[in-house]
Amino acid sequence: MFTMPDGSPIHPGLLTDHFERRVEQSDLPPIRLHDLRHVAASLMLAASVDVKIVSETLGHSDTRITRDIYQSVMPQAAQEAAEATAAIVPRGAAHRPKPTAAEQAALEQVAELAIGKLVGDVAEAAVEQDGHTMATHEGAKIIQFRPRPVRA
């Protein structure tokens, strides 16, 4: 708390007047003394300072007051917090060892064989009926419709 040299309280208007004169002398854009309070609170929230600490710093009786006033700053802070949290969550692929060249070649060979077998099975069972190609795969009926001309 600041006081006058004789110990008496300083009138808030005196501080405001002094601040405004300093702003004018410094060639800064116009800013009110109270705006500095908002800047400080916004910076604290953007820096992910807990809203309870910001609320106490501002002298608010309840954190709901702080959240209501500064809610526009908080979504960005919440987004950054969510991204930081997500970054430390393990991902399945990130923890799998990368296959060696031989393992990768074997995987590709198995995939080619499986695709070849599937295509072969469908091709063998395919029959032409009513102008459509029909086949089955694992009990499912597959119908390939022939293209139909569309009139303009």
N, C-alpha and C positions, 0 to 999 in steps of 0.2 A: 504494500500500500504506500502510495506517495502522498506527501503532505506539503503544505506551504512551509517556508522557513520557520514560522512561529508555531508549527505543529497543527495548525487548523487544516481541515480537509480541503482538497482542491475541488473546485466546482467543475463538473464534467464539461460544461460549455467552454471553460477556459482552456482545457486540454484540446477540445475540438478546434477551437479557433487557432491555437498554436500549431496544431497538425496541418490545418488547411493552409496556413501561411508557409509552412515548410514545403508542402507539396507544390505550391505556386512557385516558390523560389527554385525548386529543383527541376523545373520544366517537365515534370512527370505528367502523365494523363490524369485528369481529375479522379480522385479516389477518396472515399470517405473513411474515416477512422474505423467505423464499424465494418467496412468492407474487408479490412485486414483480418478481422475475426473469421469472416466467412472463408477467406483464402486459406487461413491456417487450418480450419476444420476440413475444408475440401482436400487439401494436401495430405492431411493425416489419414483421411478415409481412403484416398487414392493410393496411399502407401500401405494400405491394409492394416492400419492401426485399429485395434478392436474398438467398436462403437461405444462401449462402456467407458473406455479411457477418454475418447474424444468428448463424450457427454460430460464426464467429470471435469475435463479441462475447460469446457465452455461454461460450466456451472449450471447445466440443465438438471432439473430435478428428476428426470426420467429419460431413459435412452430412447423412448418413443418420440420425444420432442426432437432429438437429434436426427433420428431416422426420418421423421416427417419433413424436416427442413432440408436435409441433405440427401434425400432419396435419389436425386438425379446423378449424384456422384457415385453412389453405392453400386448400381448395376455393373459399372465398369470394373469396380473393385471385386465384385462378386464373380464376374466373368474371369478375371485374372486368377482369382483364387481357385475357381473350378478347373481352369486349364493347368494350373500348377499341381493340383491334386491329381488330375487325370494323367499328368506326365509321369507320376511315380507309380501308377498302377501297372503291374506287369501285364504284358500282352503275350498271348500264346505263341505267335510266330517269332517274337523277339527273343524268346528263350530256347527255341529249337535250334540245335546245331545245324549249321549249313552243311548240306550233303557234299561229300567229296565228288570229284569228277566221275569216278567209277559208279558211285551210288546214283548220281544224277542220270548217267547214261542208262543204268539199269531201270530206273523209274520211267524214263522216257520210252524204253523198249516195252515195258509192261503196259504202259498206257497205249502205245500203238497197237499191240496185240489185242488188248481189250476192245479198242475202238474197231479194229478190223473184224473181230468176232461178232460184235454187235451189228455192224453193217452187213456182214455176211449172213447172219441169222435172219435179219429183216429182209434182205434181198432174196434169200432162198424161199422164204415163206410168202413173199409178195405175189399177189395175183391181180390181174386186171379184171374189174367187174364194173359194169355200167360206166365205163370210161374213167373210173377212179382206181388208183393203185391201193390195194388193201393188204395189210400184214398184221401180225400179232407179235408182241414182245412181252415176255413175262406175264402172259394172260391179258395184256391190254391190247385192245384193237386199235390199229393205226390206219387212218384213212388219209391218203394224199389226194386232195381234189385237184382236178385239172384246171388250169387257168381258164377263165371265162371272159370272153370279150365284153367290154362295157361300152354301151352306146352313149355318145355324148349328148 
